[in-house]
Amino acid sequence: MSANALQAAVVARLAGDAGVTAIIGAGRIFDRQITRAEPPYLVLGEMTTADFSTGDGEGSEHRFEIEAWS
């Protein structure tokens, strides 16, 4: 899975979680820092990707933070 596809999937999953939206409200999850957003909101932090392929197939490891602003 590409880094962009993973980011989109994480944002979609968080946005579809009733517990998360109950706390921060709908439309308050971003895949990048929004300078004019009023808290509370969540934003995905910097992502790093490393090749995790083996002899049997391709793979990658993705690491990122989810920042909560209040």
PyMOL Python script that loads the backbone (N, CA, C, O; Angstrom):
from pymol import cmd

cmd.read_pdbstr("""\
ATOM      1  N   MET A   1       0.853  -1.178   0.000  1.00  0.00           N
ATOM      2  CA  MET A   1       0.000   0.000   0.000  1.00  0.00           C
ATOM      3  C   MET A   1       0.896   1.237   0.000  1.00  0.00           C
ATOM      4  O   MET A   1       1.851   1.320   0.772  1.00  0.00           O
ATOM      5  N   SER A   2       0.589   2.175  -0.852  1.00  0.00           N
ATOM      6  CA  SER A   2       1.393   3.396  -0.897  1.00  0.00           C
ATOM      7  C   SER A   2       1.121   4.259   0.330  1.00  0.00           C
ATOM      8  O   SER A   2       0.101   4.098   1.001  1.00  0.00           O
ATOM      9  N   ALA A   3       2.035   5.167   0.612  1.00  0.00           N
ATOM     10  CA  ALA A   3       1.880   6.055   1.763  1.00  0.00           C
ATOM     11  C   ALA A   3       0.624   6.917   1.630  1.00  0.00           C
ATOM     12  O   ALA A   3      -0.084   7.124   2.615  1.00  0.00           O
ATOM     13  N   ASN A   4       0.339   7.420   0.429  1.00  0.00           N
ATOM     14  CA  ASN A   4      -0.851   8.251   0.231  1.00  0.00           C
ATOM     15  C   ASN A   4      -2.128   7.451   0.440  1.00  0.00           C
ATOM     16  O   ASN A   4      -3.084   7.945   1.039  1.00  0.00           O
ATOM     17  N   ALA A   5      -2.145   6.215  -0.054  1.00  0.00           N
ATOM     18  CA  ALA A   5      -3.318   5.370   0.135  1.00  0.00           C
ATOM     19  C   ALA A   5      -3.514   5.044   1.617  1.00  0.00           C
ATOM     20  O   ALA A   5      -4.644   5.017   2.107  1.00  0.00           O
ATOM     21  N   LEU A   6      -2.422   4.799   2.319  1.00  0.00           N
ATOM     22  CA  LEU A   6      -2.518   4.530   3.756  1.00  0.00           C
ATOM     23  C   LEU A   6      -3.059   5.742   4.500  1.00  0.00           C
ATOM     24  O   LEU A   6      -3.931   5.606   5.358  1.00  0.00           O
ATOM     25  N   GLN A   7      -2.549   6.923   4.177  1.00  0.00           N
ATOM     26  CA  GLN A   7      -3.050   8.142   4.826  1.00  0.00           C
ATOM     27  C   GLN A   7      -4.542   8.308   4.585  1.00  0.00           C
ATOM     28  O   GLN A   7      -5.289   8.605   5.517  1.00  0.00           O
ATOM     29  N   ALA A   8      -4.978   8.122   3.361  1.00  0.00           N
ATOM     30  CA  ALA A   8      -6.399   8.258   3.032  1.00  0.00           C
ATOM     31  C   ALA A   8      -7.236   7.239   3.798  1.00  0.00           C
ATOM     32  O   ALA A   8      -8.329   7.562   4.265  1.00  0.00           O
ATOM     33  N   ALA A   9      -6.734   6.010   3.933  1.00  0.00           N
ATOM     34  CA  ALA A   9      -7.455   4.973   4.658  1.00  0.00           C
ATOM     35  C   ALA A   9      -7.556   5.293   6.148  1.00  0.00           C
ATOM     36  O   ALA A   9      -8.604   5.080   6.757  1.00  0.00           O
ATOM     37  N   VAL A  10      -6.482   5.797   6.732  1.00  0.00           N
ATOM     38  CA  VAL A  10      -6.491   6.150   8.155  1.00  0.00           C
ATOM     39  C   VAL A  10      -7.467   7.300   8.413  1.00  0.00           C
ATOM     40  O   VAL A  10      -8.249   7.248   9.362  1.00  0.00           O
ATOM     41  N   VAL A  11      -7.424   8.334   7.575  1.00  0.00           N
ATOM     42  CA  VAL A  11      -8.342   9.465   7.729  1.00  0.00           C
ATOM     43  C   VAL A  11      -9.785   8.991   7.587  1.00  0.00           C
ATOM     44  O   VAL A  11     -10.645   9.386   8.374  1.00  0.00           O
ATOM     45  N   ALA A  12     -10.058   8.150   6.594  1.00  0.00           N
ATOM     46  CA  ALA A  12     -11.421   7.642   6.388  1.00  0.00           C
ATOM     47  C   ALA A  12     -11.889   6.812   7.579  1.00  0.00           C
ATOM     48  O   ALA A  12     -13.038   6.926   8.008  1.00  0.00           O
ATOM     49  N   ARG A  13     -11.008   5.989   8.105  1.00  0.00           N
ATOM     50  CA  ARG A  13     -11.379   5.138   9.254  1.00  0.00           C
ATOM     51  C   ARG A  13     -11.665   5.983  10.486  1.00  0.00           C
ATOM     52  O   ARG A  13     -12.652   5.747  11.183  1.00  0.00           O
ATOM     53  N   LEU A  14     -10.816   6.959  10.761  1.00  0.00           N
ATOM     54  CA  LEU A  14     -11.042   7.830  11.912  1.00  0.00           C
ATOM     55  C   LEU A  14     -12.317   8.654  11.741  1.00  0.00           C
ATOM     56  O   LEU A  14     -13.084   8.827  12.688  1.00  0.00           O
ATOM     57  N   ALA A  15     -12.535   9.161  10.527  1.00  0.00           N
ATOM     58  CA  ALA A  15     -13.723   9.975  10.264  1.00  0.00           C
ATOM     59  C   ALA A  15     -15.004   9.157  10.382  1.00  0.00           C
ATOM     60  O   ALA A  15     -16.063   9.704  10.690  1.00  0.00           O
ATOM     61  N   GLY A  16     -14.915   7.859  10.140  1.00  0.00           N
ATOM     62  CA  GLY A  16     -16.081   6.993  10.236  1.00  0.00           C
ATOM     63  C   GLY A  16     -16.323   6.424  11.618  1.00  0.00           C
ATOM     64  O   GLY A  16     -17.290   5.690  11.822  1.00  0.00           O
ATOM     65  N   ASP A  17     -15.471   6.746  12.566  1.00  0.00           N
ATOM     66  CA  ASP A  17     -15.600   6.228  13.921  1.00  0.00           C
ATOM     67  C   ASP A  17     -16.483   7.169  14.743  1.00  0.00           C
ATOM     68  O   ASP A  17     -16.133   8.328  14.968  1.00  0.00           O
ATOM     69  N   ALA A  18     -17.615   6.660  15.180  1.00  0.00           N
ATOM     70  CA  ALA A  18     -18.583   7.487  15.916  1.00  0.00           C
ATOM     71  C   ALA A  18     -17.994   8.046  17.209  1.00  0.00           C
ATOM     72  O   ALA A  18     -18.302   9.178  17.583  1.00  0.00           O
ATOM     73  N   GLY A  19     -17.166   7.283  17.887  1.00  0.00           N
ATOM     74  CA  GLY A  19     -16.553   7.757  19.124  1.00  0.00           C
ATOM     75  C   GLY A  19     -15.619   8.933  18.900  1.00  0.00           C
ATOM     76  O   GLY A  19     -15.605   9.885  19.680  1.00  0.00           O
ATOM     77  N   VAL A  20     -14.834   8.862  17.824  1.00  0.00           N
ATOM     78  CA  VAL A  20     -13.910   9.948  17.501  1.00  0.00           C
ATOM     79  C   VAL A  20     -14.679  11.204  17.133  1.00  0.00           C
ATOM     80  O   VAL A  20     -14.386  12.284  17.646  1.00  0.00           O
ATOM     81  N   THR A  21     -15.665  11.072  16.247  1.00  0.00           N
ATOM     82  CA  THR A  21     -16.418  12.257  15.823  1.00  0.00           C
ATOM     83  C   THR A  21     -17.272  12.826  16.946  1.00  0.00           C
ATOM     84  O   THR A  21     -17.581  14.018  16.939  1.00  0.00           O
ATOM     85  N   ALA A  22     -17.657  12.000  17.909  1.00  0.00           N
ATOM     86  CA  ALA A  22     -18.393  12.521  19.059  1.00  0.00           C
ATOM     87  C   ALA A  22     -17.514  13.442  19.907  1.00  0.00           C
ATOM     88  O   ALA A  22     -18.005  14.390  20.519  1.00  0.00           O
ATOM     89  N   ILE A  23     -16.226  13.158  19.938  1.00  0.00           N
ATOM     90  CA  ILE A  23     -15.300  13.962  20.739  1.00  0.00           C
ATOM     91  C   ILE A  23     -14.872  15.233  20.009  1.00  0.00           C
ATOM     92  O   ILE A  23     -14.872  16.317  20.592  1.00  0.00           O
ATOM     93  N   ILE A  24     -14.506  15.098  18.726  1.00  0.00           N
ATOM     94  CA  ILE A  24     -13.942  16.259  18.033  1.00  0.00           C
ATOM     95  C   ILE A  24     -14.872  16.884  17.012  1.00  0.00           C
ATOM     96  O   ILE A  24     -14.617  17.998  16.555  1.00  0.00           O
ATOM     97  N   GLY A  25     -15.948  16.194  16.640  1.00  0.00           N
ATOM     98  CA  GLY A  25     -16.879  16.709  15.639  1.00  0.00           C
ATOM     99  C   GLY A  25     -16.544  16.203  14.247  1.00  0.00           C
ATOM    100  O   GLY A  25     -15.430  15.745  13.991  1.00  0.00           O
ATOM    101  N   ALA A  26     -17.506  16.289  13.364  1.00  0.00           N
ATOM    102  CA  ALA A  26     -17.331  15.835  11.983  1.00  0.00           C
ATOM    103  C   ALA A  26     -16.450  16.823  11.217  1.00  0.00           C
ATOM    104  O   ALA A  26     -16.464  18.024  11.490  1.00  0.00           O
ATOM    105  N   GLY A  27     -15.697  16.308  10.271  1.00  0.00           N
ATOM    106  CA  GLY A  27     -14.857  17.161   9.435  1.00  0.00           C
ATOM    107  C   GLY A  27     -13.666  17.771  10.147  1.00  0.00           C
ATOM    108  O   GLY A  27     -13.166  18.818   9.736  1.00  0.00           O
ATOM    109  N   ARG A  28     -13.207  17.128  11.211  1.00  0.00           N
ATOM    110  CA  ARG A  28     -12.113  17.671  12.032  1.00  0.00           C
ATOM    111  C   ARG A  28     -10.869  16.796  11.984  1.00  0.00           C
ATOM    112  O   ARG A  28     -10.035  16.865  12.887  1.00  0.00           O
ATOM    113  N   ILE A  29     -10.728  15.966  10.936  1.00  0.00           N
ATOM    114  CA  ILE A  29      -9.572  15.086  10.784  1.00  0.00           C
ATOM    115  C   ILE A  29      -8.893  15.447   9.478  1.00  0.00           C
ATOM    116  O   ILE A  29      -9.529  15.457   8.424  1.00  0.00           O
ATOM    117  N   PHE A  30      -7.597  15.744   9.545  1.00  0.00           N
ATOM    118  CA  PHE A  30      -6.863  16.237   8.378  1.00  0.00           C
ATOM    119  C   PHE A  30      -5.627  15.386   8.128  1.00  0.00           C
ATOM    120  O   PHE A  30      -5.039  14.841   9.062  1.00  0.00           O
ATOM    121  N   ASP A  31      -5.236  15.274   6.857  1.00  0.00           N
ATOM    122  CA  ASP A  31      -4.041  14.506   6.520  1.00  0.00           C
ATOM    123  C   ASP A  31      -2.796  15.381   6.494  1.00  0.00           C
ATOM    124  O   ASP A  31      -1.702  14.897   6.206  1.00  0.00           O
ATOM    125  N   ARG A  32      -2.956  16.654   6.790  1.00  0.00           N
ATOM    126  CA  ARG A  32      -1.815  17.575   6.902  1.00  0.00           C
ATOM    127  C   ARG A  32      -2.225  18.720   7.822  1.00  0.00           C
ATOM    128  O   ARG A  32      -3.414  18.939   8.056  1.00  0.00           O
ATOM    129  N   GLN A  33      -1.253  19.440   8.335  1.00  0.00           N
ATOM    130  CA  GLN A  33      -1.526  20.558   9.241  1.00  0.00           C
ATOM    131  C   GLN A  33      -2.312  21.653   8.515  1.00  0.00           C
ATOM    132  O   GLN A  33      -1.914  22.091   7.436  1.00  0.00           O
ATOM    133  N   ILE A  34      -3.401  22.084   9.093  1.00  0.00           N
ATOM    134  CA  ILE A  34      -4.231  23.158   8.558  1.00  0.00           C
ATOM    135  C   ILE A  34      -4.010  24.371   9.460  1.00  0.00           C
ATOM    136  O   ILE A  34      -4.341  24.327  10.645  1.00  0.00           O
ATOM    137  N   THR A  35      -3.458  25.442   8.917  1.00  0.00           N
ATOM    138  CA  THR A  35      -3.062  26.574   9.752  1.00  0.00           C
ATOM    139  C   THR A  35      -4.250  27.326  10.343  1.00  0.00           C
ATOM    140  O   THR A  35      -4.111  27.947  11.397  1.00  0.00           O
ATOM    141  N   ARG A  36      -5.394  27.288   9.705  1.00  0.00           N
ATOM    142  CA  ARG A  36      -6.536  28.057  10.207  1.00  0.00           C
ATOM    143  C   ARG A  36      -7.588  27.199  10.893  1.00  0.00           C
ATOM    144  O   ARG A  36      -8.671  27.692  11.211  1.00  0.00           O
ATOM    145  N   ALA A  37      -7.301  25.963  11.120  1.00  0.00           N
ATOM    146  CA  ALA A  37      -8.269  25.087  11.775  1.00  0.00           C
ATOM    147  C   ALA A  37      -8.385  25.449  13.244  1.00  0.00           C
ATOM    148  O   ALA A  37      -7.386  25.703  13.918  1.00  0.00           O
ATOM    149  N   GLU A  38      -9.598  25.469  13.720  1.00  0.00           N
ATOM    150  CA  GLU A  38      -9.855  25.724  15.139  1.00  0.00           C
ATOM    151  C   GLU A  38      -9.938  24.387  15.866  1.00  0.00           C
ATOM    152  O   GLU A  38     -10.640  23.482  15.414  1.00  0.00           O
ATOM    153  N   PRO A  39      -9.240  24.251  16.972  1.00  0.00           N
ATOM    154  CA  PRO A  39      -9.312  23.010  17.747  1.00  0.00           C
ATOM    155  C   PRO A  39     -10.722  22.786  18.286  1.00  0.00           C
ATOM    156  O   PRO A  39     -11.474  23.746  18.450  1.00  0.00           O
ATOM    157  N   PRO A  40     -11.086  21.565  18.557  1.00  0.00           N
ATOM    158  CA  PRO A  40     -10.266  20.351  18.510  1.00  0.00           C
ATOM    159  C   PRO A  40     -10.239  19.749  17.107  1.00  0.00           C
ATOM    160  O   PRO A  40     -11.197  19.870  16.344  1.00  0.00           O
ATOM    161  N   TYR A  41      -9.124  19.100  16.783  1.00  0.00           N
ATOM    162  CA  TYR A  41      -9.005  18.361  15.532  1.00  0.00           C
ATOM    163  C   TYR A  41      -7.857  17.376  15.626  1.00  0.00           C
ATOM    164  O   TYR A  41      -7.009  17.469  16.514  1.00  0.00           O
ATOM    165  N   LEU A  42      -7.841  16.433  14.702  1.00  0.00           N
ATOM    166  CA  LEU A  42      -6.741  15.479  14.570  1.00  0.00           C
ATOM    167  C   LEU A  42      -6.034  15.743  13.259  1.00  0.00           C
ATOM    168  O   LEU A  42      -6.661  16.117  12.268  1.00  0.00           O
ATOM    169  N   VAL A  43      -4.727  15.547  13.256  1.00  0.00           N
ATOM    170  CA  VAL A  43      -3.955  15.694  12.024  1.00  0.00           C
ATOM    171  C   VAL A  43      -2.895  14.596  11.991  1.00  0.00           C
ATOM    172  O   VAL A  43      -2.281  14.277  13.009  1.00  0.00           O
ATOM    173  N   LEU A  44      -2.691  14.025  10.801  1.00  0.00           N
ATOM    174  CA  LEU A  44      -1.629  13.039  10.652  1.00  0.00           C
ATOM    175  C   LEU A  44      -0.305  13.767  10.576  1.00  0.00           C
ATOM    176  O   LEU A  44      -0.151  14.722   9.815  1.00  0.00           O
ATOM    177  N   GLY A  45       0.646  13.314  11.365  1.00  0.00           N
ATOM    178  CA  GLY A  45       1.965  13.918  11.368  1.00  0.00           C
ATOM    179  C   GLY A  45       2.822  13.379  10.235  1.00  0.00           C
ATOM    180  O   GLY A  45       2.333  12.690   9.339  1.00  0.00           O
ATOM    181  N   GLU A  46       4.099  13.701  10.288  1.00  0.00           N
ATOM    182  CA  GLU A  46       5.033  13.259   9.258  1.00  0.00           C
ATOM    183  C   GLU A  46       5.074  11.738   9.191  1.00  0.00           C
ATOM    184  O   GLU A  46       5.064  11.060  10.218  1.00  0.00           O
ATOM    185  N   MET A  47       5.118  11.217   7.986  1.00  0.00           N
ATOM    186  CA  MET A  47       5.176   9.776   7.790  1.00  0.00           C
ATOM    187  C   MET A  47       6.542   9.400   7.221  1.00  0.00           C
ATOM    188  O   MET A  47       7.067  10.073   6.334  1.00  0.00           O
ATOM    189  N   THR A  48       7.106   8.318   7.746  1.00  0.00           N
ATOM    190  CA  THR A  48       8.318   7.756   7.174  1.00  0.00           C
ATOM    191  C   THR A  48       7.989   6.362   6.646  1.00  0.00           C
ATOM    192  O   THR A  48       7.190   5.632   7.232  1.00  0.00           O
ATOM    193  N   THR A  49       8.607   6.017   5.549  1.00  0.00           N
ATOM    194  CA  THR A  49       8.365   4.723   4.921  1.00  0.00           C
ATOM    195  C   THR A  49       9.701   4.047   4.678  1.00  0.00           C
ATOM    196  O   THR A  49      10.643   4.664   4.180  1.00  0.00           O
ATOM    197  N   ALA A  50       9.772   2.771   5.034  1.00  0.00           N
ATOM    198  CA  ALA A  50      10.994   1.996   4.827  1.00  0.00           C
ATOM    199  C   ALA A  50      10.658   0.737   4.038  1.00  0.00           C
ATOM    200  O   ALA A  50       9.599   0.137   4.222  1.00  0.00           O
ATOM    201  N   ASP A  51      11.559   0.354   3.172  1.00  0.00           N
ATOM    202  CA  ASP A  51      11.396  -0.872   2.396  1.00  0.00           C
ATOM    203  C   ASP A  51      11.458  -2.060   3.355  1.00  0.00           C
ATOM    204  O   ASP A  51      12.394  -2.184   4.145  1.00  0.00           O
ATOM    205  N   PHE A  52      10.476  -2.911   3.278  1.00  0.00           N
ATOM    206  CA  PHE A  52      10.402  -4.074   4.145  1.00  0.00           C
ATOM    207  C   PHE A  52      10.203  -5.330   3.296  1.00  0.00           C
ATOM    208  O   PHE A  52       9.612  -6.312   3.743  1.00  0.00           O
ATOM    209  N   SER A  53      10.704  -5.276   2.075  1.00  0.00           N
ATOM    210  CA  SER A  53      10.540  -6.390   1.145  1.00  0.00           C
ATOM    211  C   SER A  53      11.385  -7.583   1.575  1.00  0.00           C
ATOM    212  O   SER A  53      12.404  -7.443   2.252  1.00  0.00           O
ATOM    213  N   THR A  54      10.931  -8.745   1.165  1.00  0.00           N
ATOM    214  CA  THR A  54      11.665  -9.983   1.406  1.00  0.00           C
ATOM    215  C   THR A  54      11.917 -10.654   0.063  1.00  0.00           C
ATOM    216  O   THR A  54      11.534 -10.124  -0.980  1.00  0.00           O
ATOM    217  N   GLY A  55      12.538 -11.781   0.085  1.00  0.00           N
ATOM    218  CA  GLY A  55      12.767 -12.526  -1.142  1.00  0.00           C
ATOM    219  C   GLY A  55      11.469 -13.031  -1.755  1.00  0.00           C
ATOM    220  O   GLY A  55      11.419 -13.334  -2.947  1.00  0.00           O
ATOM    221  N   ASP A  56      10.417 -13.124  -0.944  1.00  0.00           N
ATOM    222  CA  ASP A  56       9.138 -13.649  -1.417  1.00  0.00           C
ATOM    223  C   ASP A  56       8.176 -12.583  -1.920  1.00  0.00           C
ATOM    224  O   ASP A  56       7.216 -12.907  -2.618  1.00  0.00           O
ATOM    225  N   GLY A  57       8.409 -11.325  -1.584  1.00  0.00           N
ATOM    226  CA  GLY A  57       7.466 -10.297  -2.021  1.00  0.00           C
ATOM    227  C   GLY A  57       7.857  -8.915  -1.552  1.00  0.00           C
ATOM    228  O   GLY A  57       8.779  -8.726  -0.758  1.00  0.00           O
ATOM    229  N   GLU A  58       7.115  -7.955  -2.078  1.00  0.00           N
ATOM    230  CA  GLU A  58       7.366  -6.565  -1.728  1.00  0.00           C
ATOM    231  C   GLU A  58       6.630  -6.210  -0.442  1.00  0.00           C
ATOM    232  O   GLU A  58       5.592  -6.789  -0.120  1.00  0.00           O
ATOM    233  N   GLY A  59       7.181  -5.261   0.275  1.00  0.00           N
ATOM    234  CA  GLY A  59       6.540  -4.784   1.490  1.00  0.00           C
ATOM    235  C   GLY A  59       7.153  -3.472   1.924  1.00  0.00           C
ATOM    236  O   GLY A  59       8.246  -3.110   1.489  1.00  0.00           O
ATOM    237  N   SER A  60       6.454  -2.771   2.770  1.00  0.00           N
ATOM    238  CA  SER A  60       6.993  -1.525   3.315  1.00  0.00           C
ATOM    239  C   SER A  60       6.434  -1.307   4.707  1.00  0.00           C
ATOM    240  O   SER A  60       5.345  -1.770   5.045  1.00  0.00           O
ATOM    241  N   GLU A  61       7.204  -0.596   5.498  1.00  0.00           N
ATOM    242  CA  GLU A  61       6.808  -0.244   6.856  1.00  0.00           C
ATOM    243  C   GLU A  61       6.548   1.257   6.872  1.00  0.00           C
ATOM    244  O   GLU A  61       7.373   2.044   6.410  1.00  0.00           O
ATOM    245  N   HIS A  62       5.401   1.643   7.404  1.00  0.00           N
ATOM    246  CA  HIS A  62       5.034   3.054   7.489  1.00  0.00           C
ATOM    247  C   HIS A  62       4.907   3.428   8.963  1.00  0.00           C
ATOM    248  O   HIS A  62       4.286   2.708   9.746  1.00  0.00           O
ATOM    249  N   ARG A  63       5.491   4.541   9.324  1.00  0.00           N
ATOM    250  CA  ARG A  63       5.369   5.063  10.691  1.00  0.00           C
ATOM    251  C   ARG A  63       4.896   6.499  10.611  1.00  0.00           C
ATOM    252  O   ARG A  63       5.395   7.293   9.813  1.00  0.00           O
ATOM    253  N   PHE A  64       3.913   6.823  11.462  1.00  0.00           N
ATOM    254  CA  PHE A  64       3.406   8.191  11.505  1.00  0.00           C
ATOM    255  C   PHE A  64       2.759   8.431  12.864  1.00  0.00           C
ATOM    256  O   PHE A  64       2.483   7.497  13.616  1.00  0.00           O
ATOM    257  N   GLU A  65       2.529   9.681  13.150  1.00  0.00           N
ATOM    258  CA  GLU A  65       1.857  10.062  14.386  1.00  0.00           C
ATOM    259  C   GLU A  65       0.496  10.623  14.059  1.00  0.00           C
ATOM    260  O   GLU A  65       0.281  11.186  12.986  1.00  0.00           O
ATOM    261  N   ILE A  66      -0.416  10.467  14.985  1.00  0.00           N
ATOM    262  CA  ILE A  66      -1.703  11.151  14.905  1.00  0.00           C
ATOM    263  C   ILE A  66      -1.676  12.192  16.012  1.00  0.00           C
ATOM    264  O   ILE A  66      -1.623  11.854  17.195  1.00  0.00           O
ATOM    265  N   GLU A  67      -1.714  13.453  15.622  1.00  0.00           N
ATOM    266  CA  GLU A  67      -1.644  14.542  16.589  1.00  0.00           C
ATOM    267  C   GLU A  67      -3.065  15.006  16.939  1.00  0.00           C
ATOM    268  O   GLU A  67      -3.903  15.195  16.059  1.00  0.00           O
ATOM    269  N   ALA A  68      -3.311  15.180  18.217  1.00  0.00           N
ATOM    270  CA  ALA A  68      -4.603  15.688  18.696  1.00  0.00           C
ATOM    271  C   ALA A  68      -4.405  17.118  19.190  1.00  0.00           C
ATOM    272  O   ALA A  68      -3.591  17.361  20.081  1.00  0.00           O
ATOM    273  N   TRP A  69      -5.141  18.057  18.616  1.00  0.00           N
ATOM    274  CA  TRP A  69      -5.064  19.462  18.992  1.00  0.00           C
ATOM    275  C   TRP A  69      -6.343  19.860  19.703  1.00  0.00           C
ATOM    276  O   TRP A  69      -7.449  19.627  19.216  1.00  0.00           O
ATOM    277  N   SER A  70      -6.167  20.460  20.853  1.00  0.00           N
ATOM    278  CA  SER A  70      -7.354  20.896  21.617  1.00  0.00           C
ATOM    279  C   SER A  70      -7.188  22.310  22.122  1.00  0.00           C
ATOM    280  O   SER A  70      -8.084  22.839  22.781  1.00  0.00           O
TER     281      SER A  70
END
""", "prot")
cmd.dss("prot")
cmd.show_as("cartoon", "prot")
cmd.util.cbc("prot")
cmd.orient("prot")
